[in-house]
Amino acid sequence: MYMQNKENAISHLRTHATYPASREELVAHCNNLSDFSDKDKKEFSEKLPEGTYNSADDVIEALGW
């Protein structure tokens, strides 16, 4: 599986998400976004490991992006 809108997701993580954030908070935030497909939302939620993230870079690293 490959996220179709990865560039936009990275930009959103850097500019709109607030940190620290738990996996659950980030997944809920992602699920509320209308500019991401259901497929991309599913991939994000399946690939993001449990934990608390202190920055967008932490999330990006955890996802292997």
N, C-alpha and C positions, 0 to 999 in steps of 0.2 A: 504494500500500500504506500502511496506517496501523496502527501498533501498537495492539492492543486494550487492553493492560495498561500503558500508558505511565506512569500515575501511580505504579503499583507499581514499575515499572522505575526511575523517577527516585528514589524512596525507597530502593530497594535500592542504587543506585549511590552514594547519599549515606551510607548507614549500614553497608553490608556489604562493599563493594569496597575494596581497599587500593591506595594510590597511592604513587609513580608506577606506572602499569600500561601495558603495551603493548596494542595492539589485539588481539593473539593471546591475551593473558592475560584480557582482558575478555570476549572471545567465548567462551573456554573456560569462564570463570566463569558466564556466562549460560547456556551449554549444559548446565550441571550443575544448574540450578534446575528444580525440579518444578512451580513455580507459574506458569510461562510456557508458552504454547502453542508448538508447533513453528513455527507461522507467525510468531509474535512473535520467536522465536529467530533464524529465518531473516532477518527484516527487520533485526534488530539487526546481525547479522553482515554483511549486504550493504550497509548504510548507513554503518557506522562506518569512517571512513577510516584508513589506515595511520598509525601514529604512536605516541608515548608521551604519556599523559595524566597530568597532575599532580593533577587533582581531578575530582570528579563534574561540576562546572560545565563543565570542559573537554570532557567526554564529551557532555553535554547540548547544548552549543553546536555541537559537531562534527556531531551528529545533527539539528540544526535544530529542537530542541524548545524 
